[in-house]
């Protein structure tokens, strides 16, 4: 009988294996997860015994192959049915070593992802967020410098001759302009109600060789434009048309701020960036030729309120534009007309415009300094940033001499050359802080950044667009005003430090390094301050929340009088000034914010318009990276396990098929998400703010969003598959535990994707 069956089998032609794109997948499925019942060794033998027997038979057959050529095909088939991996993978120890290597490689991969994102993110946000203190500048400010204790009793200033000061500033600017490789820079210096110095450096246009003329060449001033909005608000308040402490909705016609926290948003909240709005990228998706009015855009792009009014300082471009809409609705004039008729014309600021570069007439465009970006040591043209009707938040352009007049107006408490825009009392109120929770550190005074520096008070604003950085600083005690602007955003050093160096020269300050060593014994005194903080100036309610991952600030206690603040791969050493205020050698002061119970909950930066919220392990960005790494690692080990079990025949019924399906879809989902993330990183690497209206959101954001939903759905399926896995799959204990851990890792990753709004929120 056995012979007849053998003869029949030999005579029957073998069924051909169907070719096709799923052939390989079908083979892996059937041989790894037990979809069919291939011939297998006796079930009494354990899996290790079967493997050892198969390997022994294979090698014995190899030695006899020359003597028995007819057995060669059978040996080849058996070799294929083992595991088509290098021989080292056939042992448990080697498999474990491989898994460790894979885990190490995965961690290295995500570390590289973090580094790449941290390099890309400042450029992205520097282009998107047209504030003075941009995140890009925040990254550059973390320089390891020794701290210095400021003597509060030293003289406020030491007199310096005007000629000597002008000569010093000229040399300083020329040196920094050359050292940083800036194409062009314009500067104005005022003191004692007079223009002390106005000068241009470099070339406004490299190709044509056009020089910079301080009274002719236009530079885009970015968020310095907001100071005109806040001045307009104070002018209307002085006329009795506005009350800064009532609901702003009382003055708005076509847009209303949504209710939240049982507290209305007031103009005073808006002026101090304490309305509690999340950040928004949609401002930068509006083309300059977009026909929508400001009120229409404000209604369409209203951000979510994430903090109660007054609770946190969060810089808001949307809130600033809303204030301009209030001016428009209350005055009866368009904001542009009010600006021209009530401010620019009376002050004689004839070289200041809010027209975007794409809409300027030919003569005006010829006066604008060309914007550049640094690329491999050379300068390439940078597309102009577009914000359409949002221009009151950062779309103006001006000359150095015009901005000198603007500084003189404010240093004179609202009056310039006999023209008074604000009563002296009103202007003093404007430069008074409405919130007093950090008087010894930086904050905002009705729209003007207000920071203590070297024993004096520095007020002003900074601005940044895609290719321009601008800084305006005024020191009332010294009757000194400094304005500078340049046309390439690749270096923030002049933006950050040039005004401070000029002030240092005027007050005759000499840096006195004081860098104490670390002391673990006394560092515990500041342990309540140590931790991880996440910048509050970010998106909370859409996919763009994930970009906030790179806004991490880490505080480490050095001893009982010093801390180190780290971000963007750089660190700053800060010395204690008061209980919650710390100062660095550059004069920058950081302050910790406490809640009603005295717990440290946030950190305020040295610009006064940003706070970073303290986060625990769940909200830490590294938790997301760990979840991604763990899920990807388990997906890979599941794949290796399936590969290792390839061809080792296993009986499998419905339970085994369900368990195998759970593993396979889990692996596929992780691979899909990883591919989408890589595509997103690549798309951000080619990011250009000038193409934001047509670029955002990039397709990779949508892919990552959908891939995240796939992972969440697959996690639910894997959870369902646990029942057949443990009830009747026939899998070994370690294999079932591995699948359980893989399932839990996928579910935890889904929670992290939800927390960071990759899923569960709109893409835009």
JOGI-V742875 format. One record per backbone hydrogen bond with DSSP energy under -0.5 kcal/mol. NH is the residue of the N-H (numbers start at 0). CO is the residue of the C=O. E is the energy in kcal/mol with one decimal. If there is no record, write none. Layout:
NH:CO:E
NH:CO:E
This chain:
4:0:-2.4
5:1:-2.2
6:2:-3.2
7:3:-2.7
8:4:-2.2
9:5:-2.2
10:6:-2.3
11:7:-1.8
22:19:-1.5
25:21:-2.9
26:22:-2.3
27:23:-2.3
28:24:-2.6
29:25:-2.7
30:26:-2.4
31:27:-2.0
32:28:-2.3
33:29:-0.6
35:29:-0.6
37:35:-0.5
44:41:-1.8
49:45:-2.3
50:46:-2.3
51:47:-2.6
52:48:-2.5
53:49:-2.5
54:50:-2.7
55:51:-2.5
56:52:-2.7
57:53:-2.3
58:54:-2.5
59:55:-2.6
60:56:-2.5
61:57:-1.9
62:58:-1.7
63:59:-1.3
64:61:-0.8
67:63:-2.1
70:67:-1.7
71:68:-1.8
74:70:-2.2
75:71:-2.4
76:72:-2.4
77:73:-2.3
78:74:-2.5
79:75:-2.2
80:76:-2.0
81:77:-0.9
81:78:-0.6
84:82:-2.5
88:85:-2.0
89:86:-2.0
90:87:-1.1
94:90:-2.2
95:91:-2.7
96:92:-2.6
97:93:-2.5
98:94:-2.3
99:95:-2.3
100:96:-2.4
101:97:-2.7
102:98:-2.8
103:99:-2.6
104:100:-2.7
105:101:-2.7
106:102:-2.5
107:103:-2.5
108:104:-2.3
109:105:-2.4
110:106:-2.3
111:107:-2.1
112:108:-2.2
113:109:-2.7
114:110:-2.4
115:111:-2.8
116:112:-2.8
117:113:-2.6
118:114:-1.6
119:115:-2.4
120:116:-3.4
121:117:-0.8
122:118:-0.7
123:119:-2.5
124:120:-3.1
125:121:-2.8
126:122:-1.5
127:123:-2.0
128:124:-3.1
129:127:-0.9
130:128:-1.4
133:131:-1.6
137:133:-2.4
138:134:-2.2
139:135:-1.6
140:136:-1.6
141:137:-0.5
141:138:-0.8
142:140:-2.1
144:142:-1.4
146:513:-0.9
149:147:-0.5
151:149:-0.8
153:150:-1.5
157:505:-1.1
164:160:-2.6
165:161:-2.6
166:162:-2.3
167:163:-2.4
168:164:-2.8
169:165:-2.3
170:166:-2.1
171:167:-2.6
172:168:-2.9
173:169:-2.3
174:170:-2.2
175:171:-2.5
176:172:-2.9
177:173:-1.9
178:174:-2.8
179:175:-2.4
180:177:-0.6
181:176:-2.2
184:200:-2.4
185:484:-2.8
186:198:-2.3
187:482:-2.5
188:196:-3.2
189:480:-2.4
190:193:-2.2
191:478:-1.6
195:188:-2.1
195:193:-0.9
196:188:-2.1
198:186:-2.2
200:184:-3.0
202:182:-2.5
203:209:-2.0
204:209:-1.3
208:204:-1.5
209:204:-1.1
211:201:-1.0
212:210:-0.6
213:211:-0.5
215:212:-2.0
216:212:-3.1
217:366:-2.3
218:397:-2.5
220:395:-2.0
221:395:-0.6
223:220:-1.9
224:221:-1.9
225:222:-1.7
226:223:-1.3
227:224:-1.2
228:224:-1.0
229:225:-2.5
230:226:-1.7
231:227:-2.2
232:228:-2.1
233:229:-2.1
234:230:-2.0
235:231:-2.0
236:232:-2.2
237:233:-2.4
238:234:-1.3
239:236:-1.4
240:235:-2.4
241:235:-0.8
245:242:-1.2
247:264:-3.0
249:246:-1.9
250:247:-1.7
251:247:-0.6
262:259:-1.7
266:245:-0.6
267:243:-2.4
269:265:-2.0
270:266:-2.7
271:267:-1.2
272:269:-1.3
273:268:-2.9
277:303:-2.6
278:537:-2.3
283:280:-1.4
284:281:-1.5
285:282:-0.8
286:284:-0.6
289:286:-1.8
296:292:-2.1
297:293:-2.7
298:294:-2.0
299:295:-1.9
300:296:-2.1
301:298:-0.6
305:275:-3.0
305:303:-0.7
306:275:-1.2
309:273:-3.3
310:307:-2.1
311:307:-0.5
313:272:-2.7
313:311:-0.7
314:608:-1.1
319:315:-1.3
320:316:-2.3
321:317:-2.1
322:318:-1.6
323:319:-1.5
324:320:-1.7
325:321:-1.8
326:322:-2.0
327:323:-2.0
328:324:-2.7
329:325:-2.5
330:326:-2.3
331:327:-1.4
337:333:-2.7
338:334:-2.7
339:335:-2.3
340:336:-3.0
341:337:-2.7
342:338:-1.3
343:338:-2.6
344:339:-2.5
346:342:-1.7
347:343:-0.7
347:344:-1.2
348:343:-2.4
349:347:-1.7
351:348:-0.9
352:396:-2.6
358:355:-1.7
359:355:-0.8
359:356:-0.6
364:360:-2.7
365:361:-1.7
366:362:-0.5
366:363:-1.2
367:363:-0.7
367:364:-0.9
368:217:-3.0
369:203:-2.3
371:466:-0.5
371:486:-2.1
372:379:-2.6
374:377:-3.5
377:374:-1.8
379:372:-2.8
379:377:-0.5
381:370:-2.2
389:386:-2.2
390:387:-1.2
391:388:-0.6
392:389:-2.5
393:390:-1.9
394:390:-3.2
395:221:-0.5
396:352:-3.0
397:218:-2.3
399:213:-0.9
400:213:-1.8
402:398:-2.0
403:399:-1.5
404:400:-1.4
405:401:-1.6
406:402:-2.1
407:403:-2.2
408:404:-2.1
409:405:-1.5
410:406:-2.7
411:407:-1.6
412:409:-1.6
413:408:-2.3
414:408:-0.9
415:418:-2.9
418:415:-2.4
419:417:-0.6
420:413:-2.5
420:418:-0.6
421:413:-1.4
426:422:-2.7
427:423:-2.4
428:424:-2.1
429:425:-2.0
430:426:-1.8
431:428:-1.4
440:437:-1.6
441:588:-0.5
442:449:-2.8
444:447:-3.0
445:443:-0.6
446:270:-1.3
447:444:-1.5
448:459:-2.6
449:442:-2.9
450:457:-2.4
452:455:-3.1
455:452:-2.2
457:450:-2.7
457:455:-0.5
458:456:-0.5
458:473:-3.1
459:448:-1.4
460:471:-2.1
462:469:-2.7
464:467:-2.6
468:485:-1.9
469:462:-3.1
470:483:-2.6
471:460:-2.2
472:481:-2.6
473:458:-3.8
474:479:-3.2
475:473:-0.6
477:474:-0.9
478:474:-0.9
478:475:-0.7
479:474:-1.9
480:189:-2.7
481:472:-3.2
482:187:-2.5
483:470:-2.2
484:185:-2.0
485:468:-2.1
486:183:-1.1
488:371:-0.6
490:487:-0.6
495:491:-2.5
496:492:-3.1
497:492:-0.6
497:493:-1.4
498:493:-0.5
500:496:-2.5
501:497:-1.9
502:498:-2.2
503:499:-2.7
504:500:-1.8
505:501:-2.0
506:502:-2.6
507:504:-0.6
508:503:-2.9
512:510:-0.5
513:146:-1.4
515:513:-0.6
518:557:-2.8
522:518:-1.7
523:519:-0.7
524:521:-1.5
525:522:-1.6
526:523:-1.6
528:525:-1.5
529:525:-1.1
530:554:-1.9
531:614:-0.5
532:552:-3.2
533:612:-3.1
534:550:-2.5
535:610:-3.0
537:535:-2.0
542:761:-2.3
544:541:-2.4
545:542:-2.2
546:543:-1.5
547:544:-1.6
548:545:-1.7
549:546:-1.2
550:547:-1.7
552:532:-3.3
553:565:-2.9
554:530:-2.9
555:563:-2.4
557:561:-2.4
558:561:-1.3
561:558:-0.7
562:573:-2.2
563:555:-2.6
564:571:-2.4
565:553:-3.0
565:563:-0.5
566:569:-2.6
569:566:-2.1
571:564:-2.2
572:144:-0.8
573:562:-2.7
573:571:-0.5
574:582:-3.4
575:560:-3.0
576:580:-3.1
577:580:-1.5
581:589:-2.8
582:574:-3.1
583:587:-2.1
586:583:-2.0
589:581:-2.8
590:603:-2.0
591:579:-2.4
592:601:-3.0
594:598:-2.1
597:594:-1.9
600:592:-2.8
600:598:-0.5
601:592:-1.5
602:611:-2.1
603:590:-3.7
604:609:-1.8
607:604:-0.7
611:602:-2.6
612:533:-3.0
613:600:-2.8
614:531:-2.5
619:615:-0.6
619:616:-0.6
622:619:-1.5
623:619:-0.8
623:620:-0.7
624:620:-1.6
625:621:-2.8
626:622:-2.3
627:623:-2.5
628:624:-2.6
629:625:-3.0
630:626:-2.3
631:627:-2.4
632:628:-2.7
633:629:-2.6
634:630:-2.1
635:631:-2.2
636:632:-2.7
637:633:-2.1
638:634:-1.9
639:635:-2.7
640:636:-2.6
641:637:-2.3
642:638:-2.4
643:639:-2.7
644:640:-1.9
645:642:-1.0
647:644:-2.0
648:646:-1.5
656:652:-2.2
657:653:-2.6
658:654:-2.4
659:655:-2.7
660:656:-2.5
661:657:-2.1
662:658:-1.9
663:659:-2.5
664:660:-2.6
665:661:-1.6
666:662:-2.3
667:663:-2.4
668:664:-2.4
669:665:-2.1
670:666:-2.2
671:667:-2.2
672:668:-2.4
673:669:-2.4
674:670:-2.3
675:671:-2.1
676:672:-2.4
677:673:-2.3
678:674:-2.1
679:675:-2.2
680:676:-2.4
681:677:-2.3
682:678:-2.3
683:679:-2.1
684:680:-1.6
685:681:-0.9
686:683:-1.7
690:687:-1.8
691:688:-1.6
693:690:-0.6
694:690:-1.9
695:691:-2.4
700:697:-1.6
701:697:-1.0
702:698:-2.3
703:699:-2.6
704:700:-2.3
705:701:-2.7
706:702:-2.8
707:703:-2.2
708:704:-1.6
709:705:-2.1
710:706:-2.2
711:707:-2.1
712:708:-2.6
713:709:-2.8
714:710:-2.3
715:711:-1.6
716:712:-1.9
717:713:-2.9
718:714:-1.8
719:715:-2.0
720:716:-2.2
721:718:-1.1
722:719:-1.2
723:719:-0.5
724:720:-1.6
725:721:-2.2
726:722:-1.6
727:723:-2.0
728:723:-0.6
728:724:-0.6
735:731:-2.2
736:732:-2.7
737:733:-2.5
738:734:-2.1
739:735:-2.2
740:736:-2.7
741:737:-2.4
742:738:-2.3
743:739:-2.6
744:740:-2.6
745:741:-2.1
746:742:-2.4
747:743:-2.6
748:744:-2.4
749:745:-1.9
750:746:-1.9
751:747:-2.2
752:748:-2.6
753:749:-2.0
754:750:-2.7
755:751:-2.3
756:753:-1.6
757:752:-2.1
758:752:-1.3
761:540:-0.6
